[in-house]
Amino acid sequence: MTTETREGKGSGDESFEPVIVGFFCNWCTASAADLAGTSRLQYPPNVRPVRVMCTGSVDTSFVLRALLEGADGVLVGGCHPGDCHYVTGNYRARRRLAVVGKTLESLGLEPERFRFEWISASEGAKFAEVVTEFTEKVKQMGPSPLREM
Amino acid sequence: MAEHVRAISLKGGAGPSEAAVAHLEALLKAGTLQAIMVPRRSADGRTYAHALVTAPAGLRGADPFAPVMPASCATALSRLTKLEAPKGRVGVVMRPCEIAAAIELSKLLQVRLDNIAVIGVDCHGTMSVQDHIKMRDAGKDPKDAMGTDLKLHREACLTCDWAEPQHRDMLLGLFSEGSGHLVLAAEDERLLAGLPEAPREAVTARDAKVKEVAERRAKARAEVFHGVDTNLQGSRAFSAHFGTCIVCHNCMDQCPVCYCNECFFESQTFRYEAEKMLRWAGTKGGLDMPTDKHIFHLGRMGHMVATCVGCGMCTQACPVDINVGRVFKYVASQVQPMFDYKAGRSLKDPLPQATYLEDELEPR
């Protein structure tokens, strides 16, 4: 596992604010993000959300592209099993994105920077919790070395 | 139904290649097969290419056991059958890795196996086209050289997943050659054209060789995978491994299971305004041109590694000598078991990305 980081901003650097790209399903996680906001829940502002119509539309290359082009983490949020608006999109996404996770893991490319969660439209609290926890984790890991590839 | 096992004696002085070609010729003459696709010596005699042959004269220079594999026969089979299956029966001579790729392509609806007789060959392995040409030019026999020097074998062959051809309609059992016989096997007796029963020693010799080859390859595979697992880790190692890449996409072009008419990585998605590239150049400390080298390799893995058969055509096609196949084969060996899948194993196993289970993987 590589430990290289950007100059002067090693892991544990308190001033480091990670950039996290979020791919959120229109029918669940994107609404959960709204709910967290309207409920005045506090969570770190590090996520740059991208609304997608279904996690089933998230290609493996979306995740890789984000990581290679400067994201320190990628968070994908979709509907719980059985709740997909398009019936099976989330199951298909899980298979497809498992390939990315395993590819990164096999090559020591920090698979921990990628996370996939089920967050329903009513789970504003879970959204805030996942974002807080993931941001903290990526902060601990420091800037991603993948952006320099 | 069990295979009938027959043999051609090699004691008259004919080599296994000549014996096999004579048998194919007999099948053509008898009309058992309307055509045969087989590796055939190129016009300059320095390498081989697959040829579709409908008359015996076309078999001149053919060699089912050619020691070099410039392209996968699965690609040629896709070209032949994509639009329609042939009306008459066509025999297609394939190595085990080519059969595996054909199985994947069939599931991807890129190959039709109707009316195709898969003629599977025992494969000693192949050398690179470059080595083959060098050897021919130096007046040496590539086959003889390969027999004594494993270093000449392509890494994909040394680490091959198959010791004998699966899913075959007919076997050309080269591994029996030590016994002075070429073993042939098929369920359909017509493909054996009245050959005599194989002597027991020929079958035993072949079985022993298959076992030996399987063990040798498994060992080599474990060593190569261990090398990737220990040395090819992290972004710096990855960048270094693909350091000489000129983003020509030849590896994708020659990959038998990369079948898209237009590759996503050649689409307009990857054409940018100058301003955008200048901005990246600023943030990345200089932008490597052509762009998108890493997203191409990693993204291609994401797209096809679940069906990668490890044939190494990517490495063979690379003009700047990158061992692309080593990385893909290793990642495939990690990814496919997640879905209890093995590319080329079965026509019945659904493609991993075309199906799902409700209770599997993460998150649950």
Interface residues (C-beta under 8 A of the other chain):
Chain A: M1 T2 E4 D59 T60 S61 L64 R65 L68 E69 G70 P81 G82 T88 Y91 R92 R94 R95 R96 A98 V99 V100 K102 T103 E105 S106 L107 G108 L109 F116 E117 W118 P145 L146 R147 E148 M149
Chain B: V228 L232 Q233 G234 S235 R236 A237 F238 S239 F264 W280 T283 K284 G285 H294 I295 L298 G299 M301 G302 H303 V305 A306 V327 Y330 V331 Q334 V335 M338 F339 P352 Q353 T355 Y356 L357 E358 E360 L361 E362 P363 R364
